[in-house]
Amino acid sequence: MKKVSTAVVSPPVDDEGQERQLNLHLDPENLAGVYANFANVSFSDYEFTITFARIDHEVEDGEIPGVVVSRVNMTPRFMKELLDAMQDSWSKWQAREAIRNLPEPESPPER
């Protein structure tokens, strides 16, 4: 099993309010993850469900074929924490890309 190091959406806290360290393991068969280019979010009174799928955009007529690659159910509280973490990561990614795409300063002409 591989040990995973990643940012935590909601860090676990013990009874004294101390943050605890997570020790997550990833089985080799799940190491590559899954690819999705489509997601659908649904909800009930008690939970949110995000369904991830891989669809074929190349089909021009009729129904678009696809396959569900993962489905995740979560509480409304965790959904909010996930949205906040995703917004934070998106903002950091945008800032990094903006810096990366800055134009190079022009060199002064040689004399």
N, C-alpha and C positions, 0 to 999 in steps of 0.2 A: 504494500500500500504506500502511496505517496502522501506526504504531509503537505497541506495547502496553506499558504499564507496569503491573506487578503484582508481588505477593509471589512469591518463588521457593520451591519446595518443597525442593530440594536445590541450593544455590548451587554453581556450578562453581568448582573450585579448581585452580590451576596447580601445577607441580612444587615450587615453593617454599612452598606452603601459602597463597598469596595468593588471596583471593576475587576472581573475575572478574565483570564486568558482562555480563549477557545483552543481546542486541540482537535482539528478536523482532519479526517483521512479520506483519501480518494482512491477507489479501486481502479486498477489499471484499465479495465474495460470502459470506465467512464472518463478516463484521462483526456481524451480528445474532445469531449463535450459533444454537442449536437449543433448543427447549423439551422437557423430559421430565418426566413425572409418575410414572415407574416406573423402577426400576433393578434389575438382577439381577447378582449377583456370582458368578462361577464360578472355579475354579482347577484347575491341574494341578501336577505336580511342579516345573514350570519357570516358570509365569506365572499371573498373575491376569487375568481378563477382566471388565470392567464393561460391561454392555449397557444402554444408556439407551433408553427407549421412551416414546411418547405413547399413552396408552390412553384409551378412551372409557368413563367411569364411568356414563354415562347409560343404557346398555343394561341392561335389567333381567332378561332371560331369555337362557339359552344362553351361548355363549362371549363373552368380552369382546374386542371388536376393538381392535387396536393396531398401531402401526408403529414399527419400530426406527429411531431417529434418529441413533444413534452407538454405536460399539463401540470400547472402548479396551483394549488388551493392555499389561501392564506386568510388570516383574520383581517378585518378592516384596520386594526391598529398596525399590524405588520405591513399592510399595503401602503399606509401613509409613510411609515419609516422607509420602505423601499423607494417610494416616489421621491422622498427627500434625498436619499442617498444617490439615486440616479440623477437628480437635478444637480447635486454637488459634483458628481463625476463628469456630467455633461459640461458644466461651466468650466471645470479644470481642463477638460479636453479642448474646448473652444479657445481658451486662453493660450494653451500650448500651440495649437494650430495657427492662431493669429500671429504669434511670435515667429513661428517657423516660416510663415509666408510673408514676412516683412520684406520689402524690397532691399536689395543690397545697397549700401551707401556708395555713391559715385566717388571714384578716386579723383583727386585734383589733377588737372592736366600737368604733364611734365614740362619743365622749362628747359 
